[in-house]
Amino acid sequence: MEKGSKLATTYLDLIFHHISDLIFFIKVVDVHHYEIEAVNEAYLANYGTSKESISGRRIEDFLGVDQGMQAIRRFQEVIIRKETIHFEEGYTFPKQGYRVFEITLVPMIEGSSVSRLIGAARDITEKRINEEHMIHSEKLSVVGQLAAGIAHELRNPLTSLKGFLKLIHVKNTDQDIERYIQVMDSEFHRIEQIIDEFLILAKPQKTNFSSHGIDHILDEVIELLNGQANMKSIVLKKDYPATLPNVYCESNQIKQVFINLIKNAMEAITEDGEITVIAEEVEDMLRIKIKDNGIGIPHEELNKLGSPFYTTKESGTGLGLSICKQIIDRHQGEFCIKSKEGEGTEVTITLPKAV
């Protein structure tokens, strides 16, 4: 019997130390004081620490005040309820950064009080990211169908209105009315641009992928927008070698991305400013950055950027960045925006080099 008990203990010890979930034992000193009693190898590996440096430490001392108090609130919930709880929560690790966990906390009751807590945390970060991608794809699909319907419904009356406006323009001799005609024509052109954006979002574009020099594409875009930048007293700078490796892409679509991003940067600059286009080779990828010293984007709005119809511009549709992201996704690339209000914005695009 004693031999079987020892064997069972050995098996439990093997499971404890080799399971991939983070397992931890917490000693309850009082309702505000919790000490780490034992953790498994997965826990030590994630925090890059050792048993000696973690054993007996207060939870807020090890995790930091903010994350420690976050954990203590959960501990207190278990103590009050005296039952197992399950929840999801995020923690920041020294190496891996922010991770989301599915956590189970079990109370060990001695007499009438909770003396210890046993916790198990399973990393579900990738699962949640995949779910968010699926939800985003479904949203885009629904938005695409809606956009296509709206675009087709708008096209017919818009064509009629433009036709009648041309007739009025031909017959008109009043200069005051001519000004109104020009304003109406400009607004009709704006509506047509919005319809085109709807259709780009609604249906996949035919692509002719081939090998192109990213430096040539950037040169063409900068040359195209230099005049517009000068008119706004904005310096458009290049910071990349004369020759860069090729990317396998649809050049017109990639140009569209860079044009949209540089124009966004121009609109973010309220007075004399600077936009820098940086490109560099990073292993088997090419990294392109577009940096401006404009007004920046508030932190709470950053995560919403790129969602269809979400925009920070008064006259924007919220489709420009969404289309840019779609194009980069189709090119197996990555798209990232960093910004600080009052200091500017940096958009980074990473594209695979042509094989």
N, C-alpha and C positions, 0 to 999 in steps of 0.2 A: 504493500500500500504506500509506504514511504517512498519507494523507488518510483512508483507511478506518479506521485505528487511532484517529485523532483523533475521528472521528465516533462510533465505538464508545464512546470515553471520555466524550464529551458525553452520549450516551444513558444511560450508567451513572450519570453525575453527576445527570442529570434524575431518574432512578429513585430514586437515593439520597436526594435532597432532597424528593421529592414523594410518596413512598410513605407510607401512613398508619401503618405499623408503626414502632416506635421502633428505629432502627438506631444501633449504637455500635461504635467501634473502641477497644480497650483495649491499651495498651502494657504488656508484662510486663517490669518492671525486675528483680524477683526473685520468689520464691514468696510473699512477704508484701507486695510493693510493686507496685501497679498504678495506672497513670495514664490518664486519659481523653484519647485522641488526637484523635478526631473523632466527631461525632454529626450526625444529620440534623435537618431542620426540625421534624419531629413530636416528636422528643426534646426539643428546645429549647422548643417550645410547651407540652408537658406539664409541664415543670419551670419554665416562665416565666423562662428565663435566656437568655444570649447566648453565642456562640462564644467570645468573648474571656474571659468569666468562668468558662468551664468547661474550656477547653483546657489540658492539662497538669496538671490537679488530681488529687490522689490520690482514689481512689474513696470511701474512708471519710470524707475531708474534704468531699466533695460530698454524699454520701448520708446522712451522719451515721454515728456509730460502729456502732450496731446494724444498720442496713440495709447499711452498708458491709461489715461482717463477714459478713453473710448472702450478699452478692454474691461476696466473696472466697472463701468456702467452695466456691461453684460454679466459680469460676475455677480453684481448686486441683484440683478434680475433673477438669476438662478437661486441665490440665497433666499430671496423673498418668496419665490414660488415653490422652492424645494422640489423642483422637477426638471427633467432634461429639456433644454431648448435647442432649436435649430434656427440658424439665421445666415445671411450673407453679409460680408463686411470686407472692406478694402484696407490693406496695410502696405506701407512703403518699406522696401528692403534696401539694404546698402548697395547691392549689386543689381538685382533684378528690377528695381524701381517699384512702381505701384502694381499690386496684384490683388485680385478679388478672390475671396475664399468662401467656401460653404463650410460653416463651422457648427460643430455639435459640442455642447457643454453639459457634462453630467455631474450632479452633486453627489458627494459621498457623505451620508448623514450618520453621525455618531450621537446617540442619545436624541436630543431634540434640535441639534444644530448641525450646520454644514461645516465639516472640518477641512475638506479638500474638494477641489474641482478637477475633473479629467476632461481635457479638450482634444478634439480631433479637427484639423483644418485641411480641407482639400482644395487645391488650386483650381479654380474654374475660369480663370481669366480668358484663356483661348476660347472656351465654350461660349462665354458671354460676347466676346468680340465677333465670333462667327454668327451668333444669333442676331447681333446688331447689323452685321453685313446683310444677312438675309432679309431682315425687316426693311433695311434701306433699299435693297433691290426690289422688294415688293412695292414699296412706296413709289420708287422710280417708275415701275411698270404701270401702276395705277395713274400716276401723274402723267406719264407718257400718253396713255390712252385718252385721258381727259384733255391734254394739250392738243393732241391731233384733232379731236372733235371740235374744240374751240377754234383752232386755226382754220379748219375747213369751213366752219360756220361764218367766220369773219371775212374770209377771202371774197365771197360773192358780193355782199353789200359794199365792201371796200372798193372793189373793182368798179361798181356802179357809181359810187361817190366820186372816185377819181376821174371817171369819164365825164360826169357832169361838171366837175371843177374845171376840166380842160375846156369844155364848151364855154363856161362863164369867162375863163381867161381869154379865149379867142375874141369874144364879143365885147369884153369890158373896155371902157375908155377912161374910167374914173381911177385916178391914182390912189385915192384912199382905199377903194375897194381892192385894188391890186395888192396893197399891203396885206389885207385880210386873206387874199387868195394865197399869197406866199406863206403866211403862217399856217393856213389849212394844209397846204401841200407838204410843208415840213412835218406837221403832225401826222399826216397820212403815211409819210415815209417812216416815221417813228413806229407807227402801228405795224407796218410791213416788217420792220426789223424784229419786233416782238413775235410776230407770226413765224418768221424764219427760225427764231430761237426755239419756239414751241415745237416746230417740226424736227429740228435737230435733236431735241430731247426725246421726241416721240418715236423716232425710228432709227435703227442703226444705219450709219452712213457707209456707202461702198468705199472700200479702202484699197489702195494700190501700194502695198508696202514694198519699199526698196531701201538700199543703203544710201544714207545721206550724211554729209559732214555737218555736225551740230554747229560748228563755228560759222559755216556758210549761212545756215538758217538764222542764227542769231544776228549775223552781220546784216542780212536783208531786213529783218524786223527792226533793228536799231536804225538803219538808214531810212526806213519807211516812217518811223515815228519821231525822228530827230527834229524835223521841222515843227511838228506839233509841240514837242518839248521846249524848243527855243521860244515859241510864241508865249509859253507859260513861264518863261525864265527858269526852266528846269534843266539841270545838267544831266545828260544821259551818258553814263560812263560804261566802258567795257573793261572787264578784268578777266581775260582768259587768253590762252596762247593763240598764236596765229593758226595753228593746226591742232585739231582735236580728233580723236577717233570717230568713226562713223557710227550712226545708230540706224537700226532697221526700223523704218517708220513710214508713215504717210506724211510727207513734208508739209502739205497745206494744213493738215490738222494740227501738227505741232506748232506751226507758225501761228495759227489761230490762238492756241494756248498762250504763247508768249505775248502776242499782241494784246489779248484780254488782260493779262496780268500787268503788263507795263502801263496800259491805259488805266487800270484800277489804281496803280501806284501814283500816276499823274493826278488822278482825282482826289487822292488822299493828301496831296501837298497843297496847303492853303497859300503859301507864299514861296519865295525863292527856295528851291530844294534840289535834291540830288537823288537820282536813281542809278544804282550800280547793278550791272548784269555780270555775274560771276559764273564761270564754268570750269570744272576740273575733272580729271580722271581719278576715280577711286576704285582700284582693283578692276573688276569686270563691269563696272558701272560708270556712267557719266552723271555728275551732280551739277545742276544748274540752279543758281540762286538769284532771285530778283529782290534787291533790298531798297527800301526808300526811307526817308527821314520825315515822313508825313505825320498825320495826326494819330495813327495807330488805331488799334481795335480794342475795345474793353474786353477783359478776360472772360466775362460771362457770355459774350457773343461769339467767341472764337469757335466753340464746338458746333454752333449752329451754321457757320459758314459752309457753303457748298450744298446745303439742303435746298431743294427746289422751292422757289418763290420767297425764300428768306433773303432779305437784302438790307444793308445799312444806308443805301442811297435813296434819296427822295424820288428819283425817277427810274430806279432800277427795277428789274423783274426778278432778280434772284436766280436767274438761269445761267449767267455767265460762268461762275465758278463750278456749278453743277456740271455743265458741259465740259469744262476743262478737266474735271476729275474723271468723267466718263472717258475722255480721249486718252488720258494718261493710263487709266485702268486697261484700256484696250491695247495699249503698248507695253503692258506688263511692267509699268513703272510705279513709282510712289509719289505722293503729293502731300506736302506738309506746310502748314502756315504757323509762323510764330509772330507774335506782335505784343507791343507794350504801348498802352495809351500815352500819347504825348511824345513818344520816341520813334515810332515807325514800325514797319512791317517787313518781314522776311519770308518769302515763299520759296520753298525748296522742291525741285522736281528731280527725281532720280530715274534714269532710263538705262536699260541694258545696252551695252556696246554691241555692235553688229559682229557676228561671228565670222 
